[in-house]
Amino acid sequence: MGTTGKAAAGKPPSYEAALAELEQLVAKLEAGDLPLDQLLSQYQRGADLLKLCRDRLASVEEQVKLLDQGVLKPWSDS
């Protein structure tokens, strides 16, 4: 379906893996190397990866805010 296989069914990729895949995908989209029938699916994959990265960054930001107040909240992968 056009995904690189890095995000197997189940566990989502790490932030670093998602960011690397997103960078590769953006380069392909900008280069125009994808057939028309793959553009939409790859664009959707990029949107999903971008959301994953933003969500993970927001989670880290929230934890830093808690640490700044002297309270450590347990980390969760959700």
C-alpha positions as CSV (number, residue, x, y, z in Angstrom):
1,M,0.0,0.0,0.0
2,G,3.0,2.2,-0.2
3,T,4.2,2.2,3.4
4,T,7.8,1.4,4.0
5,G,7.0,-1.3,6.4
6,K,8.6,0.5,9.3
7,A,5.2,0.7,11.1
8,A,4.2,-2.9,11.4
9,A,0.7,-3.7,12.6
10,G,0.6,-3.1,16.4
11,K,3.3,-0.9,17.9
12,P,3.8,2.5,16.3
13,P,7.3,3.6,15.3
14,S,9.6,5.5,17.6
15,Y,9.7,9.3,17.3
16,E,13.0,9.1,15.6
17,A,11.9,6.4,13.1
18,A,8.7,8.3,12.4
19,L,10.6,11.5,11.8
20,A,13.1,9.7,9.5
21,E,10.3,8.1,7.5
22,L,8.5,11.4,7.3
23,E,11.6,13.2,5.9
24,Q,12.1,10.5,3.3
25,L,8.4,10.7,2.3
26,V,8.5,14.5,2.0
27,A,11.6,14.2,-0.2
28,K,9.7,11.8,-2.5
29,L,6.6,14.0,-2.6
30,E,8.7,17.1,-3.4
31,A,10.7,15.3,-6.1
32,G,7.5,14.1,-7.8
33,D,8.8,10.6,-8.0
34,L,5.5,8.9,-7.0
35,P,2.9,7.7,-9.4
36,L,-0.4,9.6,-9.1
37,D,-2.2,6.6,-7.6
38,Q,0.3,6.5,-4.7
39,L,0.3,10.2,-3.9
40,L,-2.8,10.2,-1.8
41,S,-1.9,7.2,0.3
42,Q,1.7,8.6,0.8
43,Y,0.3,12.0,1.7
44,Q,-2.0,10.3,4.3
45,R,0.9,8.3,5.7
46,G,2.8,11.6,6.0
47,A,-0.1,13.2,7.8
48,D,-0.3,10.2,10.2
49,L,3.5,10.4,10.9
50,L,3.3,14.1,11.5
51,K,0.5,13.6,14.0
52,L,2.5,10.9,15.8
53,C,5.5,13.2,16.0
54,R,3.5,16.2,17.2
55,D,1.7,14.0,19.8
56,R,4.9,12.7,21.2
57,L,6.4,16.1,21.4
58,A,3.3,17.4,23.2
59,S,3.6,14.5,25.6
60,V,7.2,15.4,26.4
61,E,6.3,19.0,26.8
62,E,3.7,18.1,29.3
63,Q,6.1,16.0,31.3
64,V,8.7,18.8,31.3
65,K,6.0,21.2,32.7
66,L,5.4,18.7,35.4
67,L,9.1,18.4,36.2
68,D,9.4,22.1,36.4
69,Q,6.8,22.1,39.1
70,G,8.8,19.4,41.0
71,V,6.3,16.6,40.3
72,L,7.4,13.6,38.2
73,K,4.5,11.9,36.4
74,P,5.1,8.3,35.2
75,W,5.8,8.2,31.5
76,S,3.3,6.4,29.3
77,D,3.5,5.4,25.6
78,S,-0.1,6.1,24.9
